[in-house]
Amino acid sequence: MSTPRSARRGLRLAVVVGALLGLVGFAILLEAGHGLVVADPLPSHADAIVVLAGSIPDRVLEAADLYRAGLAPRVVVTRERLRRGELLLRAHGVRLPQNDDLTISALEALGVPRAAIVRLGRRDGSTAREARTIAQWACAHRLRSLIVVTSRSHSRRARLILRRALGPTIALSVRPTPYDSFTASRWWRVRSDAKLVLREYQQLAHFWLRERWLIEPCGGLRRRGA
């Protein structure tokens, strides 16, 4: 039987270990926002600047800055697949502006000539599908380097997916836009940032457990179950 003294020692040890684990967990939690943000060095020149679909203002501002700095001769925009409601509206003669239309209009207003903007075909809403569309175009045109602009919280996952989709022959530089309002150091204090962090880690888990096995270089996508 344990003595009262040894029991107290065991309890103190348990409290100390619990406190240390709590501190480690809290430190990891504090760094969770920073773990989502990556920024690759910018090349002196690239074949194209790609604006990932999503938050238009912050991504377009950075893409226009990079174009005006002479880092690439063209800016690439992807088109999202029309949703059922939008198709029904079009059947009634109502046409809502699409995100790619808004992105192109903003780029032109920021000094990017329409002739320098490439609009890719429609694709599904996931980043993996968007990466496949980009990779197919880049490989078909034998491009050698891309700068990809996205939001800060999306940058790590975007880089993982795009590097796998583009393959080893196309250099990739992911650029998290500085115009993004995401606060990596205080993400838990802002409700929208907290939602972003939780969603991105969920999506990262999905990528590591399943999605990465479905993506092949140059836009290939294995069928599920294949």
Long-range contacts (C-beta under 8 A, 24 or more apart in sequence): 29-188, 30-185, 32-187, 32-197, 32-201, 33-153, 33-182, 33-183, 33-184, 33-185, 33-186, 33-187, 33-193, 33-197, 34-184, 34-185, 35-156, 36-152, 36-153, 36-154, 36-155, 36-156, 36-157, 36-184, 36-197, 36-200, 36-201, 37-152, 37-153, 37-155, 37-156, 37-176, 37-182, 37-184, 38-155, 38-156, 38-159, 38-174, 38-176, 39-155, 39-174, 39-175, 39-176, 40-159, 40-172, 40-173, 40-174, 40-175, 41-173, 42-66, 42-71, 42-147, 42-173, 42-175, 43-71, 43-145, 43-147, 43-171, 43-173, 44-71, 45-70, 45-71, 45-72, 45-145, 46-71, 46-72, 46-145, 46-146, 46-147, 46-171, 46-173, 47-72, 47-73, 47-74, 47-138, 47-141, 47-143, 47-144, 47-145, 47-146, 48-72, 48-73, 48-74, 48-75, 48-76, 48-118, 48-138, 48-143, 48-146, 48-147, 49-74, 49-75, 49-76, 49-146, 49-147, 49-148, 49-149, 50-75, 50-76, 50-78, 50-134, 50-146, 50-147, 50-148, 50-149, 51-75, 51-76, 51-77, 51-78, 51-103, 51-107, 51-149, 52-78, 52-127, 52-130, 52-148, 52-149, 52-150, 52-154, 52-158, 53-77, 53-78, 53-80, 53-99, 53-100, 53-103, 53-130, 54-150, 54-151, 54-154, 55-151, 55-180, 56-99, 56-102, 56-103, 56-106, 57-106, 57-179, 58-151, 58-177, 58-179, 58-180, 58-181, 59-103, 59-149, 59-150, 59-151, 59-177, 59-179, 60-103, 60-106, 60-107, 60-110, 61-110, 61-177, 61-179, 62-149, 62-175, 62-177, 62-178, 62-179, 63-107, 63-112, 63-149, 64-106, 64-107, 64-110, 64-111, 64-112, 66-147, 66-149, 66-175, 67-107, 67-111, 67-112, 67-116, 68-110, 68-111, 68-112, 71-147, 72-147, 73-116, 74-116, 74-117, 74-118, 75-107, 75-112, 75-116, 75-117, 75-118, 76-117, 76-118, 76-119, 76-120, 76-134, 76-137, 77-103, 77-104, 77-107, 77-117, 77-118, 77-119, 77-120, 78-119, 78-120, 78-123, 78-130, 78-133, 78-134, 79-119, 79-120, 79-121, 79-122, 79-123, 80-122, 80-123, 80-125, 81-122, 81-123, 81-124, 81-125, 82-122, 127-154, 127-157, 127-158, 127-161, 127-203, 128-161, 128-165, 128-211, 128-214, 128-215, 128-221, 129-221, 131-158, 131-161, 131-162, 131-164, 131-165, 131-166, 131-215, 131-219, 132-165, 132-215, 132-219, 132-220, 132-221, 133-219, 134-162, 134-165, 134-166, 134-219, 135-162, 135-165, 135-166, 135-167, 135-170, 135-217, 135-218, 135-219, 136-218, 136-219, 137-219, 138-166, 138-170, 138-218, 139-166, 139-167, 139-170, 139-217, 139-218, 139-219, 143-170, 144-169, 144-170, 144-171, 145-170, 145-171, 145-172, 145-173, 146-170, 146-171, 146-172, 146-173, 147-173, 147-175, 148-172, 148-173, 148-174, 148-175, 149-175, 149-177, 150-174, 150-175, 150-176, 150-177, 151-176, 151-177, 151-180, 151-182, 152-176, 152-177, 152-180, 152-182, 152-184, 153-180, 153-182, 153-184, 153-193, 153-196, 153-197, 153-200, 154-200, 156-200, 156-204, 157-200, 157-203, 157-204, 157-207, 160-204, 160-207, 160-212, 161-207, 161-211, 161-212, 161-215, 164-212, 164-215, 164-217, 165-215, 165-216, 165-217, 165-218, 165-219, 166-217, 166-218, 167-217, 167-218, 168-217
